[in-house]
Each structure stands twice: as C-alpha cells, then as structure tokens.
C-alpha cells in the first residue's frame, strides 16, 4: 500500500508543479492578452483555462461514484470566452483545481484498486489519474506557449534560462552536469 500512497503523492506533485508553471505564465500577461487567440482555429488562454477547469470539475466531482463526464457539463460552452474580467477567469480556474486537489487528497490506497467510468468507459483509478494529468498538462503546455508568444520581450523564463544550464548546475550541485569520462 506504500506504493499506492506514493503514486497518489507523485500525481499530486505533478499537478501542482504544472499549475505553478501556468500560474506564473498567466501572471506575466496583462488582462486583455488572456483573451487573444492566435487565429480563428485556436483558443485563447482564458478559453483553455475555462476548458481545463470544466474538465477538472466534471472528472473529479464524485470521482469514485459517478461517471467523470457529468450530465450537466457544457463542454462546448467551455470553448466560448464569456469572462468579463481576469478575476472571473481565475475564479473559474481555481474552482476546477480546488475540486481536483480535494478529491486527490481524499483518495486512499484502497481506492487505487477501484474502477471508475469516464464517458461510460471503465478506467482503473491509476489510469484515470494518468489520463487527467496528461490532458491537463497538454493544455498547460498550450497556455505556456501562448503566454510566451503574447508576452514577447517582457517574458521572464519559468525554468533555467537558455545558455545558463551549466552555471545553474554548478551553483546548485557543484557540477556542470557534463560527463568528464
């Protein structure tokens, strides 16, 4: 059962790390840039955030007892920007994440042996966790890329800046990370 607890802990860690990246990217943009789509076939950051939040609320509400695709979910509506303010976008986003985290933290090791439904298709709990993490991270990657493009020269890197890996490794671990064999 220790492996089950460590697995859930790792999933929580991965979700939290990716949310932090998205939040830091979003914070770099002025309000109006959250609503810019690169073209008519792409989504704005606000719309992606709305979709992720809607998906998380649907999948993680009554996770173990009801189908992950809730009857009241308006998935198509998630792709329409109806937000009036940055606060509205962030409130929606945070509500989805709160539902996810509350449910993940409530899982027991025994829950990992259960089966849940997503669109009437049976999934083991570990598969449902992995599927949700993959879907969410896919969209976070979109948010990061859009934020990077929209921020332009004002972008502040979220990870180690280009060309600074060796200095970072030396400062943090006393090694450049390069093999000296």
C-alpha positions, 0 to 999 in steps of 0.5 A: 500500500506504500506504493499506492500512497506514493503514486497518489503523492507523485500525481499530486506533485505533478499537478501542482508543479504544472499549475505553478508553471501556468500560474506564473505564465498567466501572471506575466500577461496583462488582462486583455492578452488572456483573451487573444487567440492566435487565429480563428482555429485556436483558443485563447488562454482564458478559453483553455483555462475555462476548458481545463477547469470544466474538465477538472470539475466534471472528472473529479466531482464524485470521482469514485461514484459517478461517471467523470463526464457529468450530465450537466457539463457544457463542454462546448460552452467551455470553448466560448470566452464569456469572462468579463474580467481576469478575476472571473477567469481565475475564479473559474480556474481555481474552482476546477483545481480546488475540486481536483486537489480535494478529491486527490487528497481524499483518495486512499490506497484502497481506492487505487484498486477501484474502477471508475467510468469516464464517458461510460468507459471503465478506467482503473483509478491509476489510469484515470489519474494518468489520463487527467494529468496528461490532458491537463498538462497538454493544455498547460503546455498550450497556455505556456506557449501562448503566454510566451508568444503574447508576452514577447520581450517582457517574458521572464523564463519559468525554468533555467534560462537558455545558455545558463544550464551549466552555471545553474548546475554548478551553483546548485550541485557543484557540477556542470552536469557534463560527463568528464569520462 
